[in-house]
Amino acid sequence: MRSIAKMAAVVGAAAMLVTAAHADVLNGAGATFPQPLYQKWFQEYKDKTGVEINYQGIGSGGGIKNITAHSVDFGASDAPMNDSELAQAPGIIHIPTVAGAVVIAYNNGIGPGIHLTGDVIADIFAGKIKNWDDPRITKLSPGTKFPSTAITPFHRSDGSGTTNIFTTYLSQVSSDWDGSVGHGKSVKWPIGFGGKGNPGVAALIQQTDGGIGYIELAYAVAHNISYAAVRNSKGNFIYPTVEATTIAAEGSTLPKDFRKVITNTSAPKGYPITGFTFLLVYQNGSKPDVKKFLNWMLTDGQSNVTGQDKDLLYAPLPDNVRKRAQAAVASMK
């Protein structure tokens, strides 16, 4: 009896090894904006299902290129694909995952608490405002002593959905910016230096006296970098928080295919540089495990955003957006 039990245990262990060996592996690439959350999600999902998900944070532009080339199982982008990009990859659908805040992070010795407006931010990144004690900056934060340090702007060097969110906002609040630089995943920056991914820009700001740049909120908090309150369309200075991001997301209206940047919210308490981020998948022909993961992400994953993953500072999808996203996933074949 003991030998039979021992044999059964061996067979059972072997079966487990075979199952593990055949467990699917999914590969994805793209945005660094949601990468801290995605890495947590992918580990949680592996622990739950055994499915391994490998992800490369190479920027939204890279995510779009990879899913278009069929070299990954899913792409990730904070910038919705435009009509020209979709024409090269028919059948791709956008599945929103969370919303996040793009913060104006800086290193000028003051610490947190300064106020900025959209037109001032645009002129800083255009090189029209050159020093931290410029009157246009100081008058927005009465009582704060600004240094005369030169401002050094930093931007993304890779094709970036974070850049798309940021420059879309600047184009909405500054006609000069819109007419000269415009918006997109990559733009011709008037001045400044580039860093790769959100981590690269965060590092440059942190290392540079007088530095300023745009990064996702989680990176600013993780690196202890100060960030500004930004005046929204209602005239209120709003700090980028999960609550202010949630208000901006809930106040937005997305089209049927979800392809919209939701910056410059009209919500009085909403943070104005907010965006959804998306997973890009094929409606037909995706691996079954992609659809299974998306269903988990839109249920348990969303609950985790306000639960065990809340310290990562992303906002869960508004309920109406989540239900529409579930319907989109259900249409996958």
Residue, then its C-alpha position, 0 to 999 in steps of 0.5 A: m500500500r505504501s508503494i502504491a501511495k508513493m507511486a501515486a505521489v510521484v505521478g501527481a508531482a509529475a503531472m504538476l510539472v507537466t502542467a507547469a511546463h505547459a502553462d502559457v507565457l504571455n509577452g507584452a510591451g509598451a507604456t512605462f506610465p502604468q508599469p509599476l501597477y502592471q508589474k504588481w498585477f502580473q505577479e498577482y495573476k501568476d500567483k493565482t493562475g500560474v500564467e507568466i506575463n513578461y512585460q517590457g516598459i519601452g514606451s507607448g510608441g514601442g508598444i504600438k509598434n510591437i503589437t502591430a508587428h505581432s511580436v507581442d501578445f499585447g501592447a500597452s499605450d497611454a496614447p490611443m492609436n490614431d487612425s493611421e496607426l490603426a489602418q496598419a493594424p486592423g482589428i486592434i481594440h483598446i481596453p482601458t486599465v486605469a487612470g493616472a496623473v502626469v505630474i510636474a515634478y521639479n528639483n529647486g530646493i523649495g520642496p512641495g507646494i508650488h503652484l503652476t498654471g498651464d500657460v506658465i508650464a508651456d512657456i517653461f518647456a518652450g524656453k520662454i521662462k528661464n529661471w525659477d525666480d521669474p515673476r510669472i512663477t513667483k506670483l503664483s505662490p505668494g510667500t514662497k522664496f524662489p531661487s534664481t537657479a536656471i530651469t532645466p526642462f527634461h522630457r521623454s526621448d522615446g515615443s511616449g504616451t505620457t508625452n502625448i498626455f502632457t503635450t495634449y494638455l499644453s496644446q489645450v491651454s496654450s495656443d502658442w504651444d499648440g501652434s508651434v510644438g503641438h502634441g503627440k507621442s514625440v514632438k520637436w522640443p524647443i529646449g531641454f534634454g531627454g530621458k528614456g521612460n518615466p524612470g529616466v526622466a525621474a532620475l534626471i530631475q532628481q540629479t539636476d538642481g533646477g530640473i523640471g519634467y513630467i512623470e507619472l505620479a507613482y514615480a515622483v512619490a517613489h523617488n521623493i521628487s516634489y511636484a506642483a499643484v496645477r490650476n484646472s479649467k475652473g481656476n482651482f489649483i489641484y494637487p495630483t492625488v488619486e482622488a483628484t485623478t478619479i474625479a477627472a476620470e469620472g467626469s470624462t466621456l469616452p467614445k465607443d472605442f475608448r480612444k480619447v485623451i481626457t486632459n483639461t477636465s471641467a470637474p472643479k476638483g479634478y486634476p487637469i493632466t490626467g489620462f487613461t492608459f490602455l492595453l492593445v489587443y486583437q479582437n480576433g486571434s488573441k491567445p485565450d489567456v489574454k482574454k482571461f487576464l483582461n477579465w481578471m484585470l477588470t474585476d479583481g485587478q480593479s478591486n486591488v487598485t483601491g485595495q492592496d495596490k492603492d499605494l501605487l497611486y492609480a485610479p480605478l476605472p469608473d464603473n461605466v467605463r469598466k462595464r463597457a471594457q468588459a463588453a469589449v473583452a467579451s467580443m474577443k474571439 
